[in-house]
Amino acid sequence: MAGLEEKVTDEFDEFRFQSWYKKIAETFGLNVDPDDPEHFYDYRAAYKSGEGPDQFGKWPSKYKKQGHKDQFMKIAGKWIDTITGKALSQEQIARLKEFGRITTDEQEARIKGENE
């Protein structure tokens, strides 16, 4: 979808960006303020790169901001930072669990049990 086919030049144009983002926001039911702190995406970076959401409204992970609820995901048994695509170290995992950013093994077991 590449941002509803907006042609992007090297020079950033805030007015064109706002127009581009407004179309996307209306299409996918997003807040029309691209700077809303609840978004957790860098929409300007996506615009500058000529990228946008797919047909389902999903944005490329590389535009997620720190703190996005799905920044850290367990994929094929490994914790991954979806922004960088890199696996987390055991130290990083322990710190994220400590701060409640990812689920503990006990929480995962409980969730799994509830969904069976």
N, C-alpha and C positions, 0 to 999 in steps of 0.2 A: 504494500500500500504506500510505502515511503512517504507518509505524511500527506496523503491526498494529492499527490503529484505536483507539489509546489516546487518550482525551479529555484534553487539556492545559488547565490553568487558568493564570492569570497568576502564581500563586505556585508557585515551584519546589519540588517534593517529591522529595528524593533517593531515598526508598524506592520511590516509583512509577517514577521514572526507571530505577532498577536493575532493577525487575521488567520494565519495557518493554524495556530493552536485553537482558536475559537471554533473553527470548522471541525477539528478533531474532537474537541470537548463536547460539542453538540451531537456529533455522530455517536460517541460512546458514552454519553451521560456523565462526563467528568465536570468537576468544578471549572468554571471558565477562567479562574485566576490561575495561571501557570505557576505562580509563586506561592500558592497555598502550601503551608508546611506539611499538610497531610498527604501530599502527592508522593514525596520521596523519589522523584525522578527529575533529571536535568533535561527538561524539554528543549532548552536552548541548544544544548550540545547535540541533541538528536536532530534538531532543525538544521544546525550548521553542517552536520554530516549528511544531510539529505535523507535521514531515516525517520521512520515513524512507527506507529503500531501496525500489527498484522491485521487481517480481516476480522479477528476476534477482539481487537483492542489491546492485545498484549504487546508491551514495549520490549525492545532488546534489553537484556539484563545489564549490559555495560553502561546504561544510563541511569541505573538505580543509584540513589544517594545512600550514604551511610545511615543505618537505622531502618532501612526498608524491612518490612516484616518477613520477606522471603530472601533476605540477603544471604542467610546461611541455611542450606538445605542438605539433608542427608540423601545422597544419591548413590545407589549401588553399595550401600553400607559405609560410605565415607562422607564426612562433613565437608561441604564445598562452600567457598565464598562465591556466590553466583555473579558478583560484580567482576571479580578477577578470573574466575574459573579455576582457581587453585584450591587444592585440598588443604584443610586446616591441620596444624600440628596438634599433638596431644595437649600441649600447653595452652594453645589458643582455645581448644575445645573446653578445657577445664575452666578457663576464665569466662568464656561465654556462658557456660552452664551456671557458674557462680553468680553472674549478673542477670540470669534469666533470659538471655538472648536466644538460647537453644534449649531443647528439652533434655532432661536428664534421662538416664536409662530407665529409672523407675517410672517417670512420667510416660515414656514411650511404651513401656509394658502395659501401663494402665490404659492408655489410649488404644493400644492394640486389642486389649481384652474387651473394652467397651464396644469396639467396632466389629467384633466377631459374632 
